[in-house]
Amino acid sequence: MNVPTRVLVVDDDPIVCELIQEILSAAEMDSLTLTDSADAAKRTSQEKFDAIFLDVNMPSPNGIELTRQIRASGLNRSTSIVVITGEEDRALLARAFEAGANFFLFKPIDRHRMLPVIRITKGSIHVEARRYQRVKSSCRVSLEWGQERLSGRTLDLSLGGMCLLVSRVLPMGSTVRLSLELKAGTPPLRLAARVVRVSENDCMGLKIENAGSEESKRLQEFLLPLILAKID
């Protein structure tokens, strides 16, 4: 595997920057840290990075604005972006996804939380590991659509959505409440989703909407090993 040579870390807290830089250094990854998001916006428009770690809550441009600017640039359009967020930043997660974030790094930051994300970044798969990349999975799903109840299983799954095999498909644009059983014996994820694709063979694609931080964290923890298994 090729090891990225340029990783950008953006956080207005220099202590957080130093911590992330130390963990990256231990993983043999070079990094540049910036505490000024405006400076980071300028640098990403002029320099190519292999991965970018940035905090959500920063002075303008904040993490979401900066993510959107990075995605609009030519140099870092497909660079992996890892958004750093606190456990209670529920309302920001969907907006960060829409702006183009790939993964989240949840605070408090430590080596254990960072290692799976570092492995993905170190594998130089910033194009393939996009938010909407799906991995094969077979998880039980229960859907609520008005008064109707449906059941099915996932065919594939991503941080942004899923493809389901269900007893019958719903109309395009339908909004549903779903329970997703990631692992037997664990509480299911409760999510809202919208039907964005249907097919004639009882399959439909759902886009997850407004997932909270805890739900996104659990889904990411489930998906990371599956994505890493495709790399190894």
N, C-alpha and C positions, 0 to 999 in steps of 0.2 A: 504494500500500500504506500501511496505517496503521503508524506506528512505535510500538512499545511504550514507555510512559513510565515503567514501574516494573519494574526487574530487580533481583532479590535475589541477592547473592553471599554464600555462607556457607562459611567456611573458618577453622579455628583458627590458621592461619598468616597474619598480617597482610600479609606480603610477597606471598603468592599473591593475596590479596584486592586488593591495590593493583595487581598486574599485570593481573588480569582486568578491573578497573575501568578501567584505562587503555586496554585494547583495546576495551572496550565504548564508552568515551567517544569513541575515534577513529571508531567506527562510528555515532556520534551516538545512543547509547543511554544514558539515565540509569540509574544503579544505586545501590543501597544495599548496603554491605558490613557483615557482622556476623561476629565471631570467636567468638561464644557461640551454640552450637546450641540451647540452651534458650531463649535470647532469640529466636532465629529461629523456633522452634516457636510461641512466643507471638505474634510478629508475623504469621506466616502464618495464624493463626487469626483475626486481626483485620483484616488488610489484604489487598487483592487485588493480585497481581503478575502481570505478563505473561510472565515467565520466571524460573526459579530455577536458579542454579548452586550445587551444594553438594558438599562433599568427603565421601568415604565414611568416612575414618578421623578421627573427631572424638570427644571425650568425650561421654558420654551426654546427649542422644540422638545416636547416630552417624548417618551419612548415610542408611543404610537405614531406621533407625527414624524419622528425620525425614521421609523420603519417604513412608513409610506414614502418618504423622500428617497430612501435607499432603494426601494423597489422601483421607483420611477427613474432611477439613474441607469446609465448604460453599464457601468463597471461592475456593480454589485447587485444586479437584478436577480440573480439566482444564488447569491451567497446565503449560506445558512444563517438565520437570525434566531438567536436564543434570547427571549425576553425574560428579564429578571422581575419577579413580582412577589409581593407579600401574600400571605394566605387569605387575606380579606379583600383582595383586589378583584372581587367577583365581576363587577360591571365592566372591567377593562379587558377581560379575557377575549370575549367575542370581538371586540373592536380591534384588539391586537391581531387576532387571526385574520380578520378582514383586511387589515393593513398589510399582511404578508408574513407574520411571524411563523416560524417552523415549530419551535418547541419552547417550553417554559422552564425556567430554573426557579424553583420556589425557595423563598427564604424560610428559615435561616440557611444560608449557604454553607455547605460543607463538602468534603471530598466525596463522600458517598453519593450525594445527590448529583454531583457534577460528572462523575466518571462515565455513566452511560451516554450522556450528551457529548462528552469529550470523545468517546470512542466513535460515535457517529461522525462527528466533525473531523476527527483524525483520519477517517476513511475516505475523505475527499468525495463525499456523495452529496454535495450541496444541491445538485439538481434533482437527484433521485429521491432524496429524503424530504421532499416538500410536504407541506401540511396535508395535501390531499392524496399523497401516495397511500395506496391501500395494501394491506397485507391480508393473506388468507386467514380466515378464522371461522370458527363455528360456535357461536355463542347464542344461547337462548334469548329470545326477545318477546316481550308482551307489549302490544300496542293498544292505546285507547284513542278512539276517534269518535267524538260525541258519545253516543250511547253504545257504540259498537266496540267489541273486543276482538282483537286478532292475535295470533301467535305465529312465530316463525323462528328462523335462525339466520345469523349473519353468514354471508358468503365471503365478504371481506370487510375490513374495518380500517378507519383512519381517525386521526384526531378531529377531522372536520365532518365526518359522515360515515355512512355504511351502505352496503348493498345487502338487501334482505330477500330471502325466499320465504314467502308468506302464503297464507291460505287464499288470499285474494288481494289484488293490488287496489290502491286507493287513487282517487283523482289527483292529477298534478296540482301542486300548490296546497294540498291538504296539510294542516298542522296537526301533529299528534303528540301525545305523551307516551313515552316508552320506558320500559324497565329492561335494562340490559344486564344479563348475568355473565360477568366476565369469567368468574371461576365458581365452580360448584361449592356451596357452603359459605359463600361470602355475600353480603348484602348487594342487591342489584343497584346499578346506577339508574337514577331517575332523571330523564332528560326530555327536553322539548326538541322536536325536529319537524322538518318540512319536506314533503315529497317533491323531489326535483327530477326524478326520472322513473319511468315505468316501462315494462316490457311485457310481451304476451305470454311469457312462461312463468308467471307468478313471481317475478322479481321486481323490486323497486328500489331506487336509490333515495336515501334520506340525507339531508344536511342538518347537522346538529346546530341548534340555535341557543345562544345565551346560556351556555353551560357555566356553572359556578366553578370556583377555583378548586374545590375538593373533588368535584366530578372530573374536571380536566386533569387534575393531578393523578387520580386513579387510572383514568384512561391512558394517560401517557406512560405510567409505570407498567401497565399491561402491554402496551404496544412496543416500547423500546426494545425489550428482548427479542421480539419477533422481527423487528427491523434489523437488529444487530445480527440475528441468525442468517439473514439474507446476505449480509456482508461477509461473514466469516467463511 
